[in-house]
Amino acid sequence: MSIEQTIANMARDAKEAAKMVARLGTQEKDKALEGIAQKLLDEAATIKGENEKDLKDAREKELSEAMIDRLTVSDAVIESMAQGLRDVAKLPDPVGRVTGMWSRPNGLQVGRVRIPLGVIGMIYESRPNATIDAAGLCLKAGNAVILRGGSEAFHSNAVLAQIIQGALREAGIPEAAAQVVPVPDRAAVNVLLAQEEYLDLIIPRGGEGLIRFVAENSKIPVLKHYKGVCHVYVDKGADLGMAENVSFNAKAQRPGVCNAMETLLVHEAVAESFLPQMAKRFTEAEVELRGCPKTCDMVPEAKPATDEDWPMEYLDLILTVKVVSSMDEAMDHIGKYGSAHTEAILTSDYARARRFLREVDASVVLVNASTRFNDGGELGLGAEIGISTSKLHAYGPMGLEELTTTKFIVFGDGQVRT
Amino acid sequence: MSIEQTIANMARDAKEAAKMVARLGTQEKDKALEGIAQKLLDEAATIKGENEKDLKDAREKELSEAMIDRLTVSDAVIESMAQGLRDVAKLPDPVGRVTGMWSRPNGLQVGRVRIPLGVIGMIYESRPNATIDAAGLCLKAGNAVILRGGSEAFHSNAVLAQIIQGALREAGIPEAAAQVVPVPDRAAVNVLLAQEEYLDLIIPRGGEGLIRFVAENSKIPVLKHYKGVCHVYVDKGADLGMAENVSFNAKAQRPGVCNAMETLLVHEAVAESFLPQMAKRFTEAEVELRGCPKTCDMVPEAKPATDEDWPMEYLDLILTVKVVSSMDEAMDHIGKYGSAHTEAILTSDYARARRFLREVDASVVLVNASTRFNDGGELGLGAEIGISTSKLHAYGPMGLEELTTTKFIVFGDGQVRT
């Protein structure tokens, strides 16, 4: 069968399965999630065996140690996948939740009720855990899902798909509710992105290249973020001890992720008392500093930043630093170079905290807290399937609720329109 | 200046203006809406003079009477546009509304707050009132808007744009917050649909041809519905008097709109007692009936329906009628031919009412009420900028809230991630 035919069949089957999944009760879904979790643990040896094939290929292709690390499915990874499913099972079911109900003068009762989106396509890179995480969240929200992981994780994803589908079968749920694209060929992605008749949403996760490719080629709506160029602004009058801890955490706790800080903005009134000590701490942690001229004057460790630096998402131990003469200058800088992802202010001023929260356009805006909190779990959504930096449907971390929509329900007694 | 340059400049200016509009307080926005309303009334003579130019062209091009009627801006139309703006001014402002706030174990307070989408592009046909309605709703929701009406309303829309911008100027709001594309050329639409750097959303309103063109050519997210193939299902045991009134209203009260019924489904247990009388009422109102074989047996006025009839949106005094042997058959028919727009059941059975509400996939599902209630005003949203039958962001009528999104705000005391 051609790639086109294979994917079209999967998509059609997924749409059919989605109708059934949408009607499942919470207990049925939770039981199926538990079934997958248990099967993962039971089949750990098989999973590791298949994963070993991917790891062997990866070593032959001389992929980086970081890549191989991400690709490895150890017992600990299997346990964490199973625990993740059990955590999702414990989350409240968004489907069927009535988000509002009101009466009209003619006696009609009108409400909005959460319903699943339908069929979701996930396109992601390397880490095989994503297969389990995404399947769990999509199923809990009553959706069918088609998963397309990286070709380097082909064998791992295939065995995970078998496990998921085995558990679905045992739970009386159609296997087509969660499918993995069985074609390593990249052409499969293009074919998947053209199934607008069957798919309702595409969520890509991975590097900017993958995400741009998906966004540019999809006929299906896409929820995505390209990158996180996140700023921390240290206001005049900020608690400088707090500012130092938060800035350090935002940059150095895990520099390779999208919610890590890339640029530190410091009000000139506190720059001299704040920056040298802050720079020392960064330098000790091997963070390379690239500064504006004023920063370089105050911080001997800093190299001059170039125009190419300010819009950069380093995802590395590199930080740009700029001294600003006002909060307006800081917000202008954020408006120009930010990616609408995560922006934080350190301040002790009530009015400026309020203004920053109101005026900064980003999916998550924080006062006196680390940018690293832009995460569905950390913000209390329970789990996260991705982050959106475009405003339609979802802006910020996407949890179970963002995998649903609402429809209107109307209770009448024979009302007609006049 | 080229069309490309003109539109690109408008889009860039709109994005700049959007930042300012997003920060306006409710009173400032409401005052601006009142300013536009007053200016419409003050300049009625000028508006009618410009509208006359469009009407003259329309007569020369021999457009239909219905088209000319839609195009005409009478005193009554001007008063209704002004009243519409005043009604929007009275609606609650969605911007700044906190939709939820909760605490995390580490003491972070996390909330979601409504913010404007940014810049909205409206693409619509003939009726010049849409220019005022759309501008009013977009401004109230804190967005900038670029309006592109039909070329046949070119002069009318141009003078309405002058009035809007004059009122904005007097209110101290940038004129770029509401602009009308000053190019009648259809190429302008393609250029507008490519401004993904500046526009956040496109809403097309008009015939299916226009909407498909926009959906297929837009690089910007589109909220739309193609058509409304709406069904009324009369269940066994339904109150047949109520069923007759609701069905008649759904079809005949205003047949040319998207929420009018196109197909009547009748349970076989009530078909003989219901259909002949119902058919008589439709026939008296000059509704042409096209039925399944069983319907034709019971209703001499009905012509046989063909396979082409069931998916049709007639927007006219034509109705297809089908006798079904069960509610499942009715729901299967709706699943196959419906357009996810509006579906109604007439029933007196509690369990079947619940099942229909739960299982039918449409933006508005009604029990014992006319499909004609799928309308933002009728459902209590205050006003409506369109209807969406795709599930992302909005499903059903879109009011002020659907012209906004939410961002996360986080209040901390120095929290870092561990």
Interface residues (C-beta under 8 A of the other chain):
Chain A: K19 A22 R23 G96 W102 R104 L108 V110 V113 I115 L117 G118 D200 L201 P221 L223 D239 M242 N245 V246 F248 N249 A250 Q253 R254 G335 L357 R358 E359 D361 A362 S363 V364 V365 L366 V367 N368 A369 S370 R372 F373 N374 E378 L379 G380 S390 K391 L392 H393 A394 Y395 G396 P397 T405 T406 K407 F408 I409 V410 F411 G412 D413 G414 Q415 V416 R417 T418
Chain B: K19 A22 R23 G96 W102 R104 L108 V110 V113 I115 L117 G118 D200 L201 P221 L223 D239 M242 N245 V246 F248 N249 A250 Q253 G335 L357 R358 E359 D361 A362 S363 V364 V365 L366 V367 N368 A369 S370 R372 F373 N374 E378 L379 G380 S390 K391 L392 H393 A394 Y395 G396 P397 T405 T406 K407 F408 I409 V410 F411 G412 D413 G414 Q415 V416 R417 T418
